[in-house]
């Protein structure tokens, strides 16, 4: 009986070892030997890109979010595939920053050919873009591999819209393993960047929970019809600086999207919005925690997927 118990324990340990090997965890030191210059290379390109156009920092942060919410953080958003994610409703004519990822990938391939995934490059670029706009920084767990597919229908189904209700936002984030706190913290990324008129028009003309002077100001460049591509800052105070003024805007009914103002509209997140408005350190801490959690949504690891040579196309 003792021998049987020992064999049973050894078998259990062996199976646990196999599972751990088959689904390795992401690690902040994943490329420490195979590509030690990776993070320096990403930083150098990102610094040049943000100096040239500050908006690209926000664009790459959004690109990472839209990647992770569809199939997981697997670089599928980067594929130029027919019926792919780039042409999905929430992404069409609005995603930016692909050229920066291409530049980073090309430089990384020179130094470490066939080693670093596009998914990991995007995760690092999103982090550095945030920091370059005076936001927080964090150590990015790495080791993702690249998807060989992109799914337009999943993108349409899984990405929250600018017209989403609070309950929809909470449930969509929960389906990805993210809490309501994570959702509210990640929404703070709307403190940087610009948005197209077509995404906030309904809020300007059809919602009552909006500051009247703010609405009038935005309507000057976003008419009831036409002007879909006209741009407005998502944060009326500091769209080029990552700070907590987004939450102050919400308390003043100056959220640009319907989904933004849902976070402060007599619901479950009102108290947290007040906290973030008054305590920028708390917001930054919770934002970093949520970014790390989001970056761990269903990554491809081990032998799954591939390491693309070109982020736009699957290896042949």
ROVOFI-577431 format. One record per residue (C-alpha): x, y, z. Coordinates in steps of 0.2 Angstrom, whole numbers, padded with zeros to 4 digits, always signed. Each point is the difference from the previous one (the first is absolute). Layout:
XYZ ...
end
This chain:
+0000+0000+0000 +0014+0012+0004 +0009-0004-0017 -0017+0004-0008 -0002+0016+0009 +0018+0005-0005 -0003-0004-0018 -0017+0010+0000 +0009+0015+0007 +0014-0001-0012 -0013-0001-0014 -0009+0015+0006 +0017+0010+0001 +0004-0006-0018 -0017+0006-0006 +0002+0017+0008 +0017+0002-0007 -0007-0004-0017 -0014+0012+0001 +0013+0014+0006 +0011-0004-0015 -0015+0000-0012 -0006+0016+0005 +0015+0011+0006 -0003+0016+0009 +0005+0017-0007 +0015+0007+0008 +0008+0017+0001 +0017-0008-0004 -0006-0011-0014 +0012+0008-0013 +0015+0004+0012 +0011-0012-0009 -0008-0002-0017 -0002+0018-0004 +0007+0011+0014 -0001+0016-0010 -0019-0002-0003 -0007+0013+0012 +0014+0013-0004 -0005-0002-0019 -0018+0002+0003 +0003+0015+0011 +0011+0009-0013 -0013-0002-0013 -0014+0005+0011 +0009+0016+0006 +0003+0005-0018 -0018-0004-0005 -0008+0010+0015 +0011+0015-0003 -0005+0000-0018 -0019-0002+0005 -0006-0001+0018 -0016-0008-0005 +0008-0016-0005 +0003-0004+0018 -0019-0001+0003 -0002-0009-0017 +0011-0014+0005 -0008-0002+0018 -0017-0001-0009 +0008-0013-0013 +0006-0011+0015 -0018+0001+0008 -0008-0005-0016 +0012-0014-0003 -0002-0008+0017 -0019+0000+0000 -0001-0010-0016 +0007-0018+0001 +0012+0006+0014 +0016+0010-0001 +0007-0009-0016 +0004+0014-0012 -0016-0005-0011 -0004+0019-0001 +0015+0003-0010 -0004-0012-0014 -0005+0007-0018 -0012-0015-0002 -0016+0000-0010 -0014+0000+0012 +0012+0004+0014 -0001+0011+0015 +0006+0016-0008 -0016+0001-0010 -0012-0004+0015 -0012+0014+0005 +0009+0006+0015 +0016+0001-0009 -0003+0005-0018 +0008+0017-0005 +0005+0003+0018 +0015-0011+0005 +0017+0008-0002 +0018-0004+0004 +0003-0015-0011 +0015+0009-0008 +0008+0002+0017 -0002-0019+0004 +0008-0004-0018 +0015+0011+0004 +0003-0008+0017 -0002-0017-0007 +0012+0003-0014 +0013+0007+0012 -0003-0015+0012 +0002-0012-0014 +0017+0006-0005 +0006-0002+0018 -0010-0016+0005 -0007-0008-0016 -0015-0012+0003 +0000+0002+0019 -0012+0014+0005 -0019-0001-0003 -0010+0015-0007 -0012-0003+0015 +0014+0004+0012 +0006+0015-0010 -0017+0007+0001 -0001-0002+0018 +0017+0009+0003 -0005+0014-0012 -0016+0003+0009 +0009+0001+0017 +0013+0012-0007 -0012+0011-0009 -0010+0002+0017 +0016+0005+0009 +0006+0012-0014 -0016+0009+0003 +0004+0002+0018 -0009-0015+0006 +0006-0015+0011 +0011-0013-0006 +0001-0019+0005 +0009-0016-0003 -0008-0009-0015 -0002-0019+0002 +0006-0007-0017 +0000-0016-0009 -0016+0001-0011 +0000-0007-0017 -0009+0006-0016 -0017-0006-0006 -0001-0007-0018 -0018+0006-0001 -0011+0016+0002 -0018+0000+0004 -0011+0015-0006 -0016-0008+0008 +0008-0002+0017 +0006+0018-0001 -0017+0006-0004 -0007-0010+0015 +0014+0002+0013 +0005+0018-0001 -0011+0013+0010 -0007+0014-0010 +0000+0019+0005 -0019-0002+0002 +0001-0015+0013 -0010+0001+0016 +0009-0002+0017 -0007-0018+0002 +0006-0005-0017 +0017+0007+0004 +0001-0009+0016 -0006-0017-0008 +0012+0002-0015 +0015+0003+0011 -0005-0014+0012 -0001-0012-0015 +0019+0003-0002 +0004-0002+0018 +0000+0018+0004 -0009+0008+0015 -0011+0016+0000 +0015+0009+0008 +0011-0006-0014 -0012+0006-0012 -0002+0018+0008 +0019+0001+0001 +0003-0005-0018 -0013+0012-0006 +0012+0013+0007 +0010-0002-0015 -0012+0011-0008 +0010+0014+0008 +0011+0000-0016 -0004+0000-0018 -0014+0006-0012 -0016-0007-0006 -0011+0001-0016 -0016+0009+0000 -0010-0016-0005 +0005-0008+0017 -0007+0014+0011 -0014+0008-0010 -0014-0009+0008 +0006+0005+0017 +0001+0019-0005 -0018+0000-0008 -0010-0014+0009 +0006-0001+0018 -0005+0011+0015 +0014-0004+0011 +0013+0012-0008 +0005+0018+0004 -0009+0012-0011 +0015+0011-0004 +0011-0015-0003 -0013-0007-0012 -0001+0016-0009 +0019+0002-0002 +0001-0018-0008 -0015+0003-0011 +0009+0013-0009 +0012-0013-0008 -0012-0014+0001 -0017+0004-0009 -0015-0011+0000 +0004-0007-0017 +0017+0000-0009 +0017+0003+0007 +0002-0018+0006 +0019+0001-0001 +0001+0017+0010 +0011-0003+0015 -0002+0006+0018 +0011-0003+0016 -0007-0014+0011 +0006+0011+0015 -0005+0018-0002 +0014+0005+0012 +0016-0010-0004 -0002-0012-0015 +0019-0001-0002 +0004-0003+0018 -0004-0017+0010 -0008+0007+0016 -0016-0002+0010 -0010+0015-0008 -0011-0013-0009 -0008-0004+0016 -0002+0019+0004 -0008+0002-0016 -0013-0014+0003 -0005+0008+0017 -0003+0016-0010 -0010-0009-0013 +0013+0002-0013 +0003-0017-0006 +0001-0001-0019 -0008-0017-0002 -0016-0007+0006 +0010-0014+0008 +0012+0012+0009 -0014+0009+0008 -0008-0017+0005 +0014-0001+0013 -0007+0015+0009 -0019+0000-0002 -0007-0006+0017 +0007-0017-0002 +0012-0012+0009 +0016+0008-0006 -0004+0018+0006 +0010-0002+0016 +0015-0007-0009 -0001+0014-0013 +0000+0012+0015 +0015-0008+0008 +0010+0000-0017 -0004+0018-0002 +0007+0005+0017 +0014-0013+0001 +0011-0001-0016 +0012-0013+0008 -0014-0012+0003 -0006+0002-0018 +0018-0004-0006 +0002-0015+0011 -0017-0007-0005 +0004+0003-0018 +0016-0009+0000 -0008-0015+0009 -0014+0000-0013 +0013+0001-0015 +0009-0015+0007 -0016-0010+0002 -0006+0005-0018 +0017-0005-0007 -0002-0017+0007 -0017-0004-0009 +0002-0016-0009 +0018+0002-0007 +0007-0013-0012 +0016-0008+0008 +0011-0015-0002 -0002-0007-0017 -0017+0008-0004 -0001+0013-0014 +0016+0006-0008 +0013+0014+0001 -0005+0011-0015 +0014+0007-0011 -0011+0013-0006 -0014+0006+0012 -0012+0003-0014 +0000-0018-0007 +0001-0018+0005 +0016-0009-0003 +0000-0011-0016 
end
